[in-house]
Amino acid sequence: MTGAANAQAVKGDAKAGEGKIAMCIGCHGITGYQASFPEVYKVPMIGGQNEAYIVSALNAYKKGERKHPTMRGIADSLSEQDMADVAAFYAGHGKAKDGKAKEANPAVTALLQKGACFSCHGEGFSKPIDPSYPKVAGQYSDYVFRALQSYRTDGNPLIGRSNGVMAGIAKQFKSDELQQLAKYIGSLDSEMQVVAQPHFRLGQK
């Protein structure tokens, strides 16, 4: 992953971002909304996500480092300022966590230690060591699993993520082990939430 300085060179304006999210809310603004192409999984929650990470992810889609036809098309339409503004808006719409991190069972604890997950994603999976890394605590487990799987995918024009660190980690695990990790991460208390925008109709306020 890139560092925070590279991920966000432009300062975002949350108020401006509110006027630029019409193309986002059709998926990210519906609780539990499930994508059907190119894979089936719940679209991730991004309210409360790290601002620099959202920018980094959008840039990765724009560059083709993350493969997803819909997200590539959306990212291609955004300027650096647009990305920064949208990221600022969503980053400012998190929620307070309810309590301490849930303890993992011994098998999952061993997997977490094998992947050294906390060393980057931080305490409770909500305090990453770099703001361009994602918070993942409480994220939809099916999305987390598909994201982890995508780091192991090569040569597919529709699916895959280019990240040397995450690829090296994900390829250590079998699919059922990634599912265990994803289930645990999804069970954690989260600072993220779906930001619904019911006042939007057909892209207009």
N, C-alpha and C positions, 0 to 999 in steps of 0.2 A: 504494500500500500504506500501511496505517496504521503509525505509529511503534510502537516496542517498548512504550512506556508505555501506549498505548491497547490494544495487542494482548494484554497480560497484566497486568491490575491485581490479580490474585489469585495468591498464591504457591502453586506446586504441590508436592505431596508424592508422590514417586516410589513409595514403598511403598504408599500408598493407591491410586495409579494402577494398580499391578499387579493390584489386585482389581477394576478397572473396565474392563479391556480385552477382556472376553469377546466383545463385539460387534465388536471390531476384528480379532481374530486370524483369523477365518474368511476374510478376504481379505489383510490385511497380514501375516499370520503364515505365509503359504505362499509359498515362493520361486518367482518367475515366475508367480504366479497371474494369470490374465487375465480382466478384466471383459468382459462381453458386452453390457451395456446401460448407458447409451444408446449407447456406442461401444465398440469392441473395442481394448483395450490392456492392458499389464501394470499391475497396481495398484502405485503407487509404494512404494519403500522409505521407511520413516519412522524406523527405528532410527538414532539419531545425528543426526537432523534438529534444527534449532534449535527450542528449546522455545517461544519467543515466536511463531515462524512457525506451528507446529502449532495453537496457540490462535487465531491470526489466521485461519488457513484454516478451522477449525471454525466460528468466528463468521461467516465469509463464507458458508459453506453454510447456517448457521442463518438468516441475513438474506436469503438468496436472491441474494447478490452472486455466488456461484458456483452454477451449476445442475448438480445431479446428484441424482436422486430418492432414491437409497439414502443418500447422504451427508447430504442434507437431513433425512431421517428420523432418522438417528443423531444428528446435531448438535442437532436439536430436543429430543432426550431428555436432553441433557447440561446440567447447570448450569455456571456459570462455574467453580466449584470442581472439578467433574468434568473439564472441559476442561483446566484447569491441572494436575490430577493425572495425567491420561493423557499430556499433553505432557511432563511431567517424567519419567515412566517411559520413554517412547520416546527422549527426548533423551539419557538416560543409557546408552543401549545402542548406541553407535556403535562404530567400529573405527578403528585407526590406519591412516593412508594409507601406501602402500608407497614412494612416491618423488615425483619432480618431475612437474609437469603435462606432459602430452603436447603437443608442438608441433603447431599446426594447419597445414594446407597453405595456400598463398597465397590460394586462393579463399575458404576458411573464415575465414582471418585478416581478409580484407577485409569479410566479413559481420559478424564480431565487432566490428570497428571501426565499421562503419556503425550497428550497434545499440548501441554503447557498453556492451556487456554487462558487462565487467569493472568498470565504474564503480559498479555496484550489487552485483553478485554476487561481486566480489572476486577475489583471487588464486586461480588454479586452480579457480574456481567453488565454492570451499569456505569462503571467508571474506567473506561479505556485509557490507556497511558498516553494516547495521542488523540486529539479531537477529530482527526480524520479517520479514526477507527470507529466502528459502530457500537452503540449500545445494543445488546441482543437479549437481555433479560426480559422474559415475558413475550417475546416475539412469537408469532404463530409457528408452532413446531413443524408443520408441514412445509412452510416457507424456509425455515432454518435448514431442514433436511435437504430440500432441493438446492438451496444455496451451497451447502457443503458438497453435495454431489456434483454441482457444476464445476467446482475447482478440480475435479477428477476427470472431467470430460474434455477430450481432445478431438479436433477434426470435425466437429458438428457445427454447421453454419447457423443454427438457431439457438443452441444451448452451449454455455461454457463461460468461464471467467478466467481471465489472465491475471494471476497473482502468484508469484513464485513462492512466497512464504505460505500462503494458505493452501496452495496446491501440494506443497511438500507435507504439510500437516494432514490434509484430508486423505491423501493417498496411503497414509499409514493404517487407515481404518477400513474395516469391512462395512458394507451397507447397513447391516443390522446394528453395528456399533455407532454409526452416524445417526441412526434413528434413535438410539438410546440417548445420545448426547442432545439431539434436537428436542426430544420429549422432556428432558430435564430442564434445558434452557427455557423452553416454552412454559414450564410450570412455575418459573420464578416470578416474583413481584416485579412489576415493570414501571418505568417512568414514561413509557410511550403509550399512545392511545390513537384511536381513529379520530380525525378531526372532520366531523360532518359539516356540510355547508348546505343546509336545506333551503337557504334563501336564493340559491342559484337555480335558474331554470333555463335550459338551452344555452348555457354559457353566459347568461346575463343576470345581473342583480335585479 
